Amino acid sequence: MPIYAFICKSCGPFDIVRPVAQASEAPGLALLARPMRRVLDLEEKSAHEPDVATKKRGRPLPHRHAPTPPWVLEH
């Protein structure tokens, strides 16, 4: 069961223990979309154990031609 930590300006810090099924009842808690949750989990993990890249991943960027410098005359 998750423990939610809160700070009250008048009472000070306190914790609430709730089952995951009741997460929507806790103030300010909402379920995140799966891609966002995956990114946040990866970011949190990399803060403590950075992954070492061993190979390139993803698609290459499209090739872009450099703009013509202003001193070159075109026809």
N, C-alpha and C positions, 0 to 999 in steps of 0.2 A: 504494500500500500504506500502510495506516495505521501511525503510530508511536505506541506506547503508552508513556507516561512513568510511571515508578514511583520510589519512594523507599524504600530499605532502611535500617533503623535502624543496621545495622553497616557496610554497604558505601557508602551514600550514594545519590545519584540515578543512574538508568540508564534506557535506552530499549530497547524491544523492537519490532522491525519484523516484522509478520505480515500475510499476505494476509487479506482479508476472510473468505475461506472458512474460515480457522482462528480466527476471533474467539472461538468458544466454548471454545477451548483456553487462551486467556489468562485469568489469574485475575481474578475479579470482573467479567467482561464478559458481558453477556447482551443479546439483541436485545429492544428495546422494542416495545410495540404501536404501530402506525402513528399513532393519534391522539396518544399521548404523545410520540412522536418529533417530530411536527409542532409540538406546543406548545413543546417544548424548543428546536427550531430557530428558531421565531418569537421566543421569549424571548431567545435568544442574539443573533439579528439585531437586535432592537430595542434592545439594549444599546449598539450602535454606530451604527445608523441608524434612529432611531424613525420609524415610519410616521405620516403625517399623515392623519387621518380627514377625508374630503371629504363623506361622506354617512352617514346613519344606517344601521345594519345590524342584522339579527336581528329577532326578534319583539318586539312591545311587551309590557310586563308587564301581567298581568291587573289590572283596576281593582278596588281594594279600598276598601270603605267604612270610614271611620274609626270606631273604637268610640265608643259613646255615653259622654259624660263622666259621672262619678258624680253630679254635681249635677242632672242632667236626669232627671225622673221619667218612666217609661214606663208605658203601660197594659197 
